[in-house]
Amino acid sequence: MRLEQLQAFLAIAETGSFQQAARKCGVTQSTISRQIQSLETDVRVELFHRTSHAKLTLAGERLLPRVRKICQEWENATQELTDLFAGKQPELCIAAIHSLCASYLPPVLQKFCHDYPEVQLRVTSLGSDRALKVLKDGLVDLAIVMNNRFLTTGKEIVVEVLYDEPIEVLIAANHPLAQHERIPWSELIRYPQVVFKDGYGMQRLVQDKFERLEARLQAALEVNTLDAFRGVVRQGELIALLPHSALMEARQDPTLAVRPLASNSAAAGDNTGLTRRVVMVTTQDRLQIPPINHFWQLVRESIPPQFQQQRSAS
């Protein structure tokens, strides 16, 4: 049983004529006749009385409402696909790491809402690993995250490197480390830290760095919001390693201090700083959808000026 057979059946039932049904379907009358014969062979009953007026048999009358429903569902489905690729999708779902939602994305969101007012934009703040999982599960259309090459592999995955940014130290203004212009790793590893919860790229990045230094990360507390980081560090004892873009509000707070890391560490022979790479991820098929592609381009064009050089170098 094929769709065109059902469409032919419906056209005959609605017009009462094989000839008129052929015109409606844009085929010859002989084609319509063959389609109905094939359909009757499939269902093993006659569907029309062959008279001057094509009248449904009892079996045809029973079949008609179901065929009408099938054809309507097919029409709805094809129209939805047409609308989708014409940019008429009802919503666009984005998952992004916390610091970007606060600093980088707001002007992009505003521009997108202006360009596509009919599309409901939904933005969820998630850790990188969780954001990539919900993308793969089809719950969001696009993710902006800290890079994790183990979660961004696959032929269908598209990854756009946005920028690299330095990791800096957040401390209370009266903390002993505040006396340093650039904090040496040999000093930093002595203090307990507040860190991101498991599943956040930053937690993994910091843990890997400490392992390379052959040092123990004193993770005293786990949180998952920037407000919580500032509130805990402000108490004076704990410190935090956070990306540059997550420290904008902290720089304006007189009770807090932000210091860059020293670029070398005699303790481990490490002569590189600590940075994170921020990427945008979606799938090949989603990039063909106009609103998603437009949002993708807006993000690419809105990279913060201070990160333009790092992106060019990468």
TORPAZA-361838 format. One record per residue (C-alpha): x, z, y; residue number from 1; residue in one letter. Coordinates in steps of 0.001 Angstrom, whole numbers. Each point is the difference from the previous one (the first is absolute). Layout:
<pts>
<pt east="X" up="Z" north="Y" i="NUM" aa="a"/>
...
</pts>
This chain:
<pts>
<pt east="0" up="0" north="0" i="1" aa="m"/>
<pt east="1424" up="-1057" north="3355" i="2" aa="r"/>
<pt east="-955" up="812" north="3576" i="3" aa="l"/>
<pt east="-899" up="-3594" north="850" i="4" aa="e"/>
<pt east="-2540" up="-1" north="-2867" i="5" aa="q"/>
<pt east="-1683" up="3077" north="1439" i="6" aa="l"/>
<pt east="40" up="-1508" north="3483" i="7" aa="q"/>
<pt east="-1608" up="-3169" north="-1356" i="8" aa="a"/>
<pt east="-2658" up="2049" north="-1796" i="9" aa="f"/>
<pt east="-771" up="1935" north="3187" i="10" aa="l"/>
<pt east="-175" up="-3173" north="2098" i="11" aa="a"/>
<pt east="-2499" up="-1611" north="-2399" i="12" aa="i"/>
<pt east="-2107" up="3164" north="-136" i="13" aa="a"/>
<pt east="-122" up="166" north="3799" i="14" aa="e"/>
<pt east="-670" up="-3721" north="652" i="15" aa="t"/>
<pt east="-2071" up="-789" north="-3091" i="16" aa="g"/>
<pt east="1900" up="-3257" north="-427" i="17" aa="s"/>
<pt east="3191" up="-1140" north="-1740" i="18" aa="f"/>
<pt east="437" up="-2667" north="2675" i="19" aa="q"/>
<pt east="-351" up="2385" north="2941" i="20" aa="q"/>
<pt east="2232" up="2537" north="-1728" i="21" aa="a"/>
<pt east="2687" up="-2665" north="-381" i="22" aa="a"/>
<pt east="-126" up="-719" north="3734" i="23" aa="r"/>
<pt east="136" up="3711" north="796" i="24" aa="k"/>
<pt east="3050" up="500" north="-2233" i="25" aa="c"/>
<pt east="1706" up="-3183" north="1190" i="26" aa="g"/>
<pt east="234" up="-1581" north="-3461" i="27" aa="v"/>
<pt east="-1767" up="-2779" north="-1899" i="28" aa="t"/>
<pt east="-3245" up="558" north="-1861" i="29" aa="q"/>
<pt east="1717" up="-783" north="-3300" i="30" aa="s"/>
<pt east="2537" up="2771" north="711" i="31" aa="t"/>
<pt east="-2803" up="2482" north="636" i="32" aa="i"/>
<pt east="-1679" up="-1066" north="-3248" i="33" aa="s"/>
<pt east="3230" up="503" north="-1991" i="34" aa="r"/>
<pt east="544" up="3425" north="1522" i="35" aa="q"/>
<pt east="-3492" up="1143" north="-957" i="36" aa="i"/>
<pt east="366" up="-1431" north="-3502" i="37" aa="q"/>
<pt east="3268" up="1898" north="-416" i="38" aa="s"/>
<pt east="-1602" up="3196" north="1312" i="39" aa="l"/>
<pt east="-2934" up="-366" north="-2391" i="40" aa="e"/>
<pt east="2469" up="-520" north="-2845" i="41" aa="t"/>
<pt east="1783" up="3213" north="990" i="42" aa="d"/>
<pt east="-3188" up="2108" north="172" i="43" aa="v"/>
<pt east="-1612" up="-1889" north="-2927" i="44" aa="r"/>
<pt east="-3393" up="-465" north="1685" i="45" aa="v"/>
<pt east="-1603" up="-2532" north="2305" i="46" aa="e"/>
<pt east="-177" up="1144" north="3611" i="47" aa="l"/>
<pt east="-2176" up="-2757" north="1512" i="48" aa="f"/>
<pt east="-3053" up="-1942" north="-1105" i="49" aa="h"/>
<pt east="1015" up="-3673" north="317" i="50" aa="r"/>
<pt east="-2948" up="-1324" north="2023" i="51" aa="t"/>
<pt east="-281" up="-1773" north="3336" i="52" aa="s"/>
<pt east="479" up="3421" north="1565" i="53" aa="h"/>
<pt east="2792" up="2184" north="-1368" i="54" aa="a"/>
<pt east="-1819" up="3156" north="-993" i="55" aa="k"/>
<pt east="1678" up="3056" north="-1431" i="56" aa="l"/>
<pt east="-725" up="967" north="-3589" i="57" aa="t"/>
<pt east="-637" up="3657" north="-827" i="58" aa="l"/>
<pt east="3703" up="391" north="-814" i="59" aa="a"/>
<pt east="891" up="-1660" north="3305" i="60" aa="g"/>
<pt east="-2244" up="2400" north="1908" i="61" aa="e"/>
<pt east="1696" up="2973" north="-1669" i="62" aa="r"/>
<pt east="3444" up="-1393" north="801" i="63" aa="l"/>
<pt east="-731" up="-921" north="3640" i="64" aa="l"/>
<pt east="327" up="3433" north="1702" i="65" aa="p"/>
<pt east="3276" up="702" north="-1768" i="66" aa="r"/>
<pt east="1434" up="-3401" north="897" i="67" aa="v"/>
<pt east="-1128" up="491" north="3589" i="68" aa="r"/>
<pt east="1840" up="3346" north="62" i="69" aa="k"/>
<pt east="3176" up="-1460" north="-1533" i="70" aa="i"/>
<pt east="86" up="-2877" north="2481" i="71" aa="c"/>
<pt east="-640" up="2356" north="2927" i="72" aa="q"/>
<pt east="2823" up="2284" north="-1140" i="73" aa="e"/>
<pt east="2339" up="-2972" north="-250" i="74" aa="w"/>
<pt east="-1000" up="-1170" north="3468" i="75" aa="e"/>
<pt east="606" up="3494" north="1379" i="76" aa="n"/>
<pt east="3392" up="200" north="-1692" i="77" aa="a"/>
<pt east="1206" up="-3355" north="1298" i="78" aa="t"/>
<pt east="-1245" up="843" north="3493" i="79" aa="q"/>
<pt east="1912" up="3291" north="-64" i="80" aa="e"/>
<pt east="3185" up="-1834" north="-955" i="81" aa="l"/>
<pt east="-573" up="-2572" north="2730" i="82" aa="t"/>
<pt east="-514" up="2799" north="2529" i="83" aa="d"/>
<pt east="3073" up="1851" north="-1260" i="84" aa="l"/>
<pt east="2344" up="-2918" north="543" i="85" aa="f"/>
<pt east="-1668" up="-729" north="3335" i="86" aa="a"/>
<pt east="972" up="3482" north="1161" i="87" aa="g"/>
<pt east="-3504" up="1518" north="-310" i="88" aa="k"/>
<pt east="929" up="3059" north="-2045" i="89" aa="q"/>
<pt east="-1833" up="3248" north="792" i="90" aa="p"/>
<pt east="3060" up="2272" north="140" i="91" aa="e"/>
<pt east="3787" up="154" north="-85" i="92" aa="l"/>
<pt east="1600" up="3030" north="-1653" i="93" aa="c"/>
<pt east="3526" up="1092" north="911" i="94" aa="i"/>
<pt east="2157" up="2791" north="-1443" i="95" aa="a"/>
<pt east="2944" up="1135" north="2111" i="96" aa="a"/>
<pt east="2484" up="2843" north="180" i="97" aa="i"/>
<pt east="-838" up="2793" north="2450" i="98" aa="h"/>
<pt east="2635" up="-658" north="2647" i="99" aa="s"/>
<pt east="-1077" up="-3625" north="445" i="100" aa="l"/>
<pt east="-3642" up="960" north="458" i="101" aa="c"/>
<pt east="1058" up="2184" north="2924" i="102" aa="a"/>
<pt east="2582" up="-2246" north="1667" i="103" aa="s"/>
<pt east="260" up="-3615" north="-1106" i="104" aa="y"/>
<pt east="-3493" up="-1039" north="-1067" i="105" aa="l"/>
<pt east="-2417" up="996" north="2826" i="106" aa="p"/>
<pt east="617" up="-3109" north="2181" i="107" aa="p"/>
<pt east="-174" up="-2219" north="-3104" i="108" aa="v"/>
<pt east="-3338" up="1549" north="-1000" i="109" aa="l"/>
<pt east="-1408" up="-489" north="3486" i="110" aa="q"/>
<pt east="1071" up="-3651" north="131" i="111" aa="k"/>
<pt east="-1440" up="-711" north="-3460" i="112" aa="f"/>
<pt east="-3355" up="1608" north="889" i="113" aa="c"/>
<pt east="-124" up="-2187" north="3113" i="114" aa="h"/>
<pt east="807" up="-3167" north="-1969" i="115" aa="d"/>
<pt east="-2313" up="763" north="-2963" i="116" aa="y"/>
<pt east="-2826" up="2205" north="1370" i="117" aa="p"/>
<pt east="-2223" up="-798" north="-2993" i="118" aa="e"/>
<pt east="2517" up="1407" north="-2519" i="119" aa="v"/>
<pt east="-111" up="3760" north="-604" i="120" aa="q"/>
<pt east="3603" up="1230" north="37" i="121" aa="l"/>
<pt east="721" up="2993" north="-2233" i="122" aa="r"/>
<pt east="3394" up="1710" north="186" i="123" aa="v"/>
<pt east="1078" up="2731" north="-2401" i="124" aa="t"/>
<pt east="3116" up="2118" north="475" i="125" aa="s"/>
<pt east="1794" up="396" north="-3349" i="126" aa="l"/>
<pt east="3430" up="603" north="-1464" i="127" aa="g"/>
<pt east="1879" up="-3161" north="-954" i="128" aa="s"/>
<pt east="-360" up="283" north="-3772" i="129" aa="d"/>
<pt east="-3717" up="758" north="216" i="130" aa="r"/>
<pt east="-561" up="-2835" north="2494" i="131" aa="a"/>
<pt east="1660" up="-2508" north="-2328" i="132" aa="l"/>
<pt east="-2073" up="1233" north="-2933" i="133" aa="k"/>
<pt east="-3321" up="-439" north="1805" i="134" aa="v"/>
<pt east="1161" up="-3480" north="1076" i="135" aa="l"/>
<pt east="694" up="-963" north="-3618" i="136" aa="k"/>
<pt east="-3360" up="1475" north="-1006" i="137" aa="d"/>
<pt east="-1723" up="-2254" north="2545" i="138" aa="g"/>
<pt east="-1294" up="2888" north="2135" i="139" aa="l"/>
<pt east="1812" up="-1191" north="3134" i="140" aa="v"/>
<pt east="1005" up="-3439" north="1240" i="141" aa="d"/>
<pt east="3382" up="822" north="1494" i="142" aa="l"/>
<pt east="2488" up="2889" north="13" i="143" aa="a"/>
<pt east="2702" up="913" north="2519" i="144" aa="i"/>
<pt east="2397" up="2342" north="-1704" i="145" aa="v"/>
<pt east="3542" up="1110" north="-596" i="146" aa="m"/>
<pt east="1567" up="-2489" north="-2370" i="147" aa="n"/>
<pt east="-17" up="756" north="-3721" i="148" aa="n"/>
<pt east="1346" up="-2966" north="-1924" i="149" aa="r"/>
<pt east="-1326" up="1421" north="-3274" i="150" aa="f"/>
<pt east="-3594" up="-200" north="1303" i="151" aa="l"/>
<pt east="238" up="-3317" north="1863" i="152" aa="t"/>
<pt east="998" up="-2319" north="-2831" i="153" aa="t"/>
<pt east="-2198" up="-2729" north="-1440" i="154" aa="g"/>
<pt east="-589" up="-3657" north="720" i="155" aa="k"/>
<pt east="-3251" up="707" north="1827" i="156" aa="e"/>
<pt east="1557" up="2567" north="2378" i="157" aa="i"/>
<pt east="1117" up="-1023" north="3503" i="158" aa="v"/>
<pt east="2410" up="2330" north="1829" i="159" aa="v"/>
<pt east="915" up="-314" north="3683" i="160" aa="e"/>
<pt east="2875" up="2145" north="1273" i="161" aa="v"/>
<pt east="-1040" up="1413" north="3375" i="162" aa="l"/>
<pt east="2934" up="2164" north="1035" i="163" aa="y"/>
<pt east="2542" up="2650" north="-971" i="164" aa="d"/>
<pt east="-70" up="3263" north="1915" i="165" aa="e"/>
<pt east="2331" up="3010" north="47" i="166" aa="p"/>
<pt east="-851" up="3335" north="-1542" i="167" aa="i"/>
<pt east="507" up="2901" north="2410" i="168" aa="e"/>
<pt east="-130" up="3790" north="-146" i="169" aa="v"/>
<pt east="-2914" up="1997" north="1385" i="170" aa="l"/>
<pt east="911" up="3593" north="854" i="171" aa="i"/>
<pt east="-1245" up="2837" north="2175" i="172" aa="a"/>
<pt east="1526" up="-47" north="3486" i="173" aa="a"/>
<pt east="1792" up="3301" north="-714" i="174" aa="n"/>
<pt east="1231" up="-944" north="-3492" i="175" aa="h"/>
<pt east="3789" up="254" north="-583" i="176" aa="p"/>
<pt east="163" up="-3735" north="-755" i="177" aa="l"/>
<pt east="-1275" up="-779" north="3511" i="178" aa="a"/>
<pt east="3524" up="562" north="1328" i="179" aa="q"/>
<pt east="1146" up="-3227" north="-1659" i="180" aa="h"/>
<pt east="-407" up="-3349" north="1749" i="181" aa="e"/>
<pt east="87" up="-1627" north="-3442" i="182" aa="r"/>
<pt east="-572" up="2233" north="-2999" i="183" aa="i"/>
<pt east="2618" up="-230" north="-2776" i="184" aa="p"/>
<pt east="-1306" up="-166" north="-3556" i="185" aa="w"/>
<pt east="2333" up="2855" north="-926" i="186" aa="s"/>
<pt east="-1974" up="2211" north="2386" i="187" aa="e"/>
<pt east="-3457" up="-1370" north="-707" i="188" aa="l"/>
<pt east="86" up="657" north="-3754" i="189" aa="i"/>
<pt east="364" up="3739" north="659" i="190" aa="r"/>
<pt east="-3557" up="370" north="1340" i="191" aa="y"/>
<pt east="-3380" up="63" north="-1783" i="192" aa="p"/>
<pt east="-2303" up="-2928" north="739" i="193" aa="q"/>
<pt east="-3648" up="-856" north="286" i="194" aa="v"/>
<pt east="-539" up="-3301" north="-1840" i="195" aa="v"/>
<pt east="-2729" up="-2501" north="-793" i="196" aa="f"/>
<pt east="-2026" up="482" north="-3159" i="197" aa="k"/>
<pt east="742" up="-1925" north="-3173" i="198" aa="d"/>
<pt east="-1119" up="-3635" north="235" i="199" aa="g"/>
<pt east="1366" up="-499" north="3512" i="200" aa="y"/>
<pt east="2923" up="-2356" north="424" i="201" aa="g"/>
<pt east="1743" up="2370" north="2409" i="202" aa="m"/>
<pt east="172" up="2729" north="-2619" i="203" aa="q"/>
<pt east="1679" up="-2371" north="-2424" i="204" aa="r"/>
<pt east="2388" up="-1314" north="2675" i="205" aa="l"/>
<pt east="1170" up="3495" north="979" i="206" aa="v"/>
<pt east="314" up="1155" north="-3612" i="207" aa="q"/>
<pt east="2117" up="-3054" north="-892" i="208" aa="d"/>
<pt east="2267" up="657" north="2970" i="209" aa="k"/>
<pt east="625" up="3579" north="-1043" i="210" aa="f"/>
<pt east="770" up="-1093" north="-3551" i="211" aa="e"/>
<pt east="2602" up="-2444" north="1316" i="212" aa="r"/>
<pt east="1490" up="2842" north="2017" i="213" aa="l"/>
<pt east="11" up="2116" north="-3168" i="214" aa="e"/>
<pt east="-1873" up="2619" north="1996" i="215" aa="a"/>
<pt east="-3191" up="1950" north="-741" i="216" aa="r"/>
<pt east="-3028" up="-736" north="2159" i="217" aa="l"/>
<pt east="-1506" up="3343" north="963" i="218" aa="q"/>
<pt east="-3641" up="-1156" north="124" i="219" aa="a"/>
<pt east="-1756" up="3133" north="1160" i="220" aa="a"/>
<pt east="-3367" up="-1537" north="884" i="221" aa="l"/>
<pt east="-1900" up="-3248" north="-576" i="222" aa="e"/>
<pt east="-2455" up="-1428" north="2558" i="223" aa="v"/>
<pt east="-1467" up="-3441" north="657" i="224" aa="n"/>
<pt east="-837" up="-244" north="3706" i="225" aa="t"/>
<pt east="2188" up="-297" north="3071" i="226" aa="l"/>
<pt east="-1922" up="2807" north="1711" i="227" aa="d"/>
<pt east="867" up="2279" north="-2906" i="228" aa="a"/>
<pt east="3688" up="-931" north="208" i="229" aa="f"/>
<pt east="122" up="849" north="3693" i="230" aa="r"/>
<pt east="-1940" up="3222" north="-458" i="231" aa="g"/>
<pt east="2207" up="1284" north="-2807" i="232" aa="v"/>
<pt east="3322" up="-1002" north="1579" i="233" aa="v"/>
<pt east="-1069" up="1565" north="3294" i="234" aa="r"/>
<pt east="103" up="3407" north="-1720" i="235" aa="q"/>
<pt east="3787" up="-220" north="74" i="236" aa="g"/>
<pt east="1359" up="208" north="-3559" i="237" aa="e"/>
<pt east="-786" up="-3266" north="-1798" i="238" aa="l"/>
<pt east="1272" up="-3449" north="956" i="239" aa="i"/>
<pt east="-1281" up="-3470" north="-899" i="240" aa="a"/>
<pt east="1407" up="-3485" north="-473" i="241" aa="l"/>
<pt east="-2448" up="-2502" north="1479" i="242" aa="l"/>
<pt east="42" up="-3649" north="1104" i="243" aa="p"/>
<pt east="490" up="-860" north="3659" i="244" aa="h"/>
<pt east="-3602" up="-1213" north="462" i="245" aa="s"/>
<pt east="-1388" up="3309" north="-1310" i="246" aa="a"/>
<pt east="1767" up="2012" north="2713" i="247" aa="l"/>
<pt east="-1505" up="-1415" north="3192" i="248" aa="m"/>
<pt east="-2177" up="3043" north="726" i="249" aa="e"/>
<pt east="2748" up="2415" north="-1035" i="250" aa="a"/>
<pt east="2287" up="-1427" north="2685" i="251" aa="r"/>
<pt east="-2506" up="1079" north="2655" i="252" aa="q"/>
<pt east="-304" up="3542" north="-1380" i="253" aa="d"/>
<pt east="2367" up="2546" north="1658" i="254" aa="p"/>
<pt east="-225" up="2288" north="-3036" i="255" aa="t"/>
<pt east="1461" up="-2708" north="-2260" i="256" aa="l"/>
<pt east="3200" up="-2015" north="-64" i="257" aa="a"/>
<pt east="880" up="-3315" north="-1624" i="258" aa="v"/>
<pt east="3574" up="-819" north="-956" i="259" aa="r"/>
<pt east="1517" up="-3082" north="-1623" i="260" aa="p"/>
<pt east="2033" up="353" north="-3155" i="261" aa="l"/>
<pt east="3757" up="-387" north="50" i="262" aa="a"/>
<pt east="951" up="-3364" north="-1452" i="263" aa="s"/>
<pt east="2542" up="1343" north="-2447" i="264" aa="n"/>
<pt east="421" up="2829" north="-2443" i="265" aa="s"/>
<pt east="3425" up="1155" north="-1073" i="266" aa="a"/>
<pt east="-1584" up="2016" north="-2791" i="267" aa="a"/>
<pt east="-1118" up="-3093" north="-1883" i="268" aa="a"/>
<pt east="2005" up="-2803" north="1538" i="269" aa="g"/>
<pt east="-3215" up="-1490" north="1315" i="270" aa="d"/>
<pt east="453" up="-2130" north="3099" i="271" aa="n"/>
<pt east="-3540" up="-1274" north="426" i="272" aa="t"/>
<pt east="-2981" up="1430" north="1860" i="273" aa="g"/>
<pt east="-3402" up="579" north="-1542" i="274" aa="l"/>
<pt east="-2724" up="-2531" north="737" i="275" aa="t"/>
<pt east="-3312" up="-1051" north="-1445" i="276" aa="r"/>
<pt east="-1307" up="-3549" north="-299" i="277" aa="r"/>
<pt east="-3609" up="-620" north="1004" i="278" aa="v"/>
<pt east="-1751" up="-2946" north="-1644" i="279" aa="v"/>
<pt east="-3417" up="-1628" north="3" i="280" aa="m"/>
<pt east="-1465" up="-896" north="-3393" i="281" aa="v"/>
<pt east="-2962" up="-2034" north="-1198" i="282" aa="t"/>
<pt east="-738" up="-2651" north="-2632" i="283" aa="t"/>
<pt east="272" up="-3778" north="166" i="284" aa="q"/>
<pt east="-3754" up="-548" north="-334" i="285" aa="d"/>
<pt east="-846" up="2471" north="2761" i="286" aa="r"/>
<pt east="2303" up="-1760" north="2456" i="287" aa="l"/>
<pt east="-2286" up="-3037" north="-254" i="288" aa="q"/>
<pt east="-2869" up="2001" north="1540" i="289" aa="i"/>
<pt east="-6" up="-583" north="3799" i="290" aa="p"/>
<pt east="-557" up="3611" north="1186" i="291" aa="p"/>
<pt east="2685" up="1351" north="-2350" i="292" aa="i"/>
<pt east="2443" up="-2716" north="991" i="293" aa="n"/>
<pt east="-753" up="664" north="3678" i="294" aa="h"/>
<pt east="640" up="3731" north="-372" i="295" aa="f"/>
<pt east="3244" up="-805" north="-1851" i="296" aa="w"/>
<pt east="1181" up="-2182" north="2885" i="297" aa="q"/>
<pt east="-992" up="2602" north="2611" i="298" aa="l"/>
<pt east="2095" up="2636" north="-1753" i="299" aa="v"/>
<pt east="2996" up="-2349" north="-217" i="300" aa="r"/>
<pt east="-249" up="-787" north="3708" i="301" aa="e"/>
<pt east="-320" up="3644" north="1028" i="302" aa="s"/>
<pt east="3203" up="1473" north="-1388" i="303" aa="i"/>
<pt east="1235" up="2691" north="2411" i="304" aa="p"/>
<pt east="2774" up="-1364" north="2268" i="305" aa="p"/>
<pt east="2437" up="2711" north="-1069" i="306" aa="q"/>
<pt east="-230" up="-1327" north="-3572" i="307" aa="f"/>
<pt east="289" up="-3716" north="747" i="308" aa="q"/>
<pt east="3782" up="31" north="-379" i="309" aa="q"/>
<pt east="-122" up="1823" north="-3332" i="310" aa="q"/>
<pt east="-2551" up="-2513" north="-1308" i="311" aa="r"/>
<pt east="2145" up="-2949" north="1055" i="312" aa="s"/>
<pt east="3006" up="1529" north="-1721" i="313" aa="a"/>
<pt east="-1953" up="614" north="-3202" i="314" aa="s"/>
</pts>
